[in-house]
Amino acid sequence: FSDYPNCHNKNPKLMRITPGLKKYLLCKHNMYRDLLAGGTMESRNGVFPSAQNMSMLQWDDELAALAEHNVKQCEMEHDQCRRTVKFRAAGQNIAYDSWSEKRPDKKKIIREAVFAWWNEHQDFQHHEIDKYVGSSSGVLHFTAMALDYQTHVGCAISEYDYSSGDTLLITCNYSSWTWMDQAIYKKGTPCADCGGQCDAKFKNLCPAKR
């Protein structure tokens, strides 16, 4: 990255977010949101109740462009450069993986990163669904993906050589962060708040365009 001298690692490059990869990232996010909204998702604390206003996430190019600035730093660190005119309180998830031997399937790494974020639901205290107060530890990657008022996401991915081997860094920016003292989502019958009209594919999510 000639325009990012802060990346001190060797051979840095951006992974092109193709239409197929964009669709894949969106599908993974919405698949998990759909599972949560349907009221069948389990954790060590029990089954999550269904959600009545869980929206289907859409891709946002500006959030993705700002995520690109983050991954060009070649460090797994959150930044404050993600606010947009449309999304004044954007949230952010970051993950990375390194390997020293055979180069793995990159889509598999991406899938595992998104799963790791979502898997924090295991530690989420269900009483915080109605009002998040921060008593659940280490769950903010999960909540970023689970908020019913979350509407958009944009991601970027970089690759570079690190001391432990090749590294892939992924950052996803979201339309909102997790607000204290607000509900993660409203419990109820799926799609009740969008006229009972669920998405054709994700049958527990409110359609993106409403």
HELIX and SHEET records of a PDB file:
HELIX    1   1 PRO A   19  ALA A   37  1                                  19    
HELIX    2   2 ASP A   61  VAL A   71  1                                  11    
HELIX    3   3 LYS A  106  TRP A  118  1                                  13    
HELIX    4   4 ASN A  119  ASP A  123  5                                   5    
HELIX    5   5 HIS A  126  GLU A  128  5                                   3    
HELIX    6   6 LEU A  140  ALA A  146  1                                   7    
HELIX    7   7 ALA A  192  CYS A  194  5                                   3    
SHEET    1   A 3 LYS A  10  MET A  15  0                                        
SHEET    2   A 3 HIS A 152  TYR A 162 -1                                        
SHEET    3   A 3 GLN A  58  TRP A  59  1                                        
SHEET    1   B 4 LYS A  10  MET A  15  0                                        
SHEET    2   B 4 HIS A 152  TYR A 162 -1                                        
SHEET    3   B 4 GLY A 165  TYR A 174 -1                                        
SHEET    4   B 4 GLY A  91  TRP A  99 -1                                        
SHEET    1   C 2 GLU A  42  SER A  43  0                                        
SHEET    2   C 2 GLY A  46  VAL A  47 -1                                        
END                                                                             
